[in-house]
Amino acid sequence: MNRAPKPLAGKVALVTGGAKRLGRASALALAAAGADVAITFRKSAADAAKTVKALQKAGVRALAVRCDVTDPKSVAAAVKAVVKKFGGLDILINNAGNYETVKFEDLTVRQWDAIFASNVRGPFVVSQAALKYLRAREGRIVNMGSLGGLRPWADHAHYCSSKAALHMLTKVMAKALAPEVAVNCVAPGMI
């Protein structure tokens, strides 16, 4: 039987928020390309277990780690667990984040801060924790931005602003970490 080449065979990927939705799809695509995949989850342990089974079914090694991307200690422990299991890290997908619809006049400071914590601080904290491992393998970081970071949505001031900040953070990281680590951002629309 002639099998298609696996361009990511031998690589290790970490997808934050990889238990469901876009994170799960990203993890499965990485596995289909041959990468061993670790995912993080915060609350969705059952979904994470299902995703790990699906990844293993794709013929790769897989791991799910509970992690709050806004907490540096939690992030450090998660990255350490991934590197211990797989021996290194080649690809980081900063997918974990939050989305919320709130009218501008009803938006609270707490809501504003929570969205920025997950959508901007999280990718920053995870990238810093993973950096030495990514540098060692000339790795890649992909931040999951949003069309909302490029275009204003009336009832999403905090979300759109956080994703715009993530787009700029990506540009800064791309310059700061080159040439050892490539950093990019994708900006999907509504899914």
C-alpha positions in Angstrom: 0.0 0.0 0.0 1.4 3.4 -1.0 0.8 6.0 1.7 1.0 9.7 1.3 4.1 11.4 2.7 3.8 12.8 6.2 5.6 16.2 6.1 5.5 16.6 9.9 6.7 13.0 10.8 9.1 13.3 13.8 7.8 16.7 14.8 6.1 17.6 18.1 3.2 20.0 18.2 1.4 21.7 21.1 -2.1 23.1 20.6 -3.5 25.2 23.4 -7.2 24.8 23.8 -7.1 21.7 21.6 -9.9 19.7 23.1 -12.6 21.0 20.8 -13.7 23.2 17.9 -10.9 24.9 16.0 -8.2 23.6 18.3 -9.3 20.0 17.9 -9.4 20.5 14.1 -5.8 21.9 14.2 -4.6 19.0 16.3 -6.1 16.4 14.0 -4.6 18.1 10.9 -1.2 18.1 12.6 -1.6 14.4 13.4 -2.7 13.7 9.8 0.6 15.3 8.7 2.5 13.0 11.0 3.2 15.1 14.1 2.9 13.9 17.6 0.4 16.2 19.3 -0.1 17.5 22.8 -3.2 19.6 23.6 -4.1 21.7 26.5 -7.6 22.1 28.1 -8.9 24.0 31.0 -12.3 22.6 31.8 -13.2 20.2 29.0 -11.4 17.0 30.2 -14.0 14.7 28.6 -13.5 16.4 25.2 -9.7 16.3 25.6 -9.8 12.6 26.2 -11.9 12.1 23.1 -9.4 14.2 21.1 -6.5 12.2 22.4 -8.1 9.0 21.3 -8.8 10.5 17.8 -5.1 11.6 17.6 -3.9 8.1 18.6 -6.2 6.6 16.0 -4.4 8.7 13.5 -1.2 6.8 14.4 0.7 9.4 16.5 1.6 9.9 20.1 -0.8 12.2 21.9 -1.1 13.9 25.3 -3.7 16.1 27.0 -2.6 18.4 29.8 -4.8 20.6 31.9 -3.6 24.2 31.7 -4.8 27.7 32.3 -3.0 29.8 29.7 -3.4 32.9 31.9 -1.4 31.4 34.7 2.4 31.3 34.2 2.9 28.4 36.7 0.2 26.3 35.0 1.7 27.0 31.6 5.3 26.2 32.8 4.0 22.8 34.1 2.2 22.0 30.9 5.1 22.8 28.7 7.4 20.8 30.9 5.0 17.8 30.7 4.9 18.0 26.9 8.7 18.2 26.6 9.2 15.4 29.1 6.8 13.1 27.2 8.0 13.9 23.7 11.6 15.0 24.1 11.2 18.5 22.6 8.8 20.9 20.8 8.7 22.0 17.2 5.3 23.7 16.7 3.2 25.8 19.0 -0.4 26.7 18.1 -1.7 29.4 20.4 -5.4 28.6 20.0 -6.8 28.9 23.5 -9.0 31.9 23.9 -12.4 33.3 24.6 -15.2 34.9 22.6 -18.0 36.9 24.0 -20.8 39.2 22.7 -21.5 42.2 24.8 -22.9 45.6 23.9 -20.3 48.3 24.4 -22.4 50.2 27.1 -22.8 46.9 29.0 -19.1 45.8 28.8 -17.4 45.6 32.2 -13.8 46.1 33.1 -13.8 42.5 34.4 -15.0 41.2 31.0 -12.4 43.4 29.2 -9.6 42.1 31.4 -10.7 38.4 31.2 -10.7 38.5 27.3 -7.3 40.2 27.2 -5.9 37.6 29.7 -6.9 34.7 27.6 -6.5 36.1 24.1 -3.3 38.1 24.4 -1.6 37.3 27.7 -2.1 33.6 27.2 -0.2 33.4 23.8 2.5 35.6 25.3 2.9 33.4 28.4 2.8 30.1 26.5 5.2 31.4 23.8 7.8 32.5 26.4 7.5 29.2 28.3 8.0 27.2 25.1 10.7 29.4 23.5 13.9 27.6 24.5 12.5 24.3 23.2 11.3 25.9 20.0 14.6 27.6 19.5 16.5 24.4 20.0 14.6 22.9 17.0 14.1 26.0 14.9 10.4 25.7 15.5 7.3 27.5 14.6 4.6 29.5 16.4 1.1 30.1 14.9 -1.2 32.4 16.8 -4.9 32.1 16.2 -6.0 35.6 15.5 -9.4 36.6 14.1 -11.1 38.5 11.4 -12.4 40.4 14.4 -8.9 41.7 15.0 -8.9 43.3 11.6 -12.5 44.5 11.3 -14.7 46.1 14.1 -17.7 44.2 15.3 -20.1 46.5 17.2 -20.9 44.1 20.1 -17.4 42.8 20.5 -15.2 45.7 21.5 -13.1 43.7 24.0 -12.8 40.6 21.7 -11.9 42.6 18.6 -9.4 44.7 20.6 -7.7 41.6 22.1 -7.3 40.0 18.7 -5.9 43.2 17.2 -3.4 43.2 20.0 -2.6 39.5 19.3 -2.0 40.4 15.6 0.5 43.1 16.7 2.1 40.8 19.2 2.6 38.3 16.4 4.4 40.9 14.3 6.7 41.8 17.2 7.4 38.2 18.0 8.2 37.4 14.3 10.9 40.1 14.3 12.2 39.4 17.8 12.5 35.6 17.5 13.7 35.4 13.9 15.5 33.6 12.4 15.4 30.7 14.9 11.6 30.7 15.4 9.1 31.6 12.7 5.9 33.3 14.0 2.7 33.7 12.1 -0.9 34.5 12.7 -4.0 33.3 11.0 -7.3 35.3 11.1 -10.3 33.0 10.6 -13.8 34.5 10.4 -16.9 33.1 12.2 -16.8 29.3 12.6 
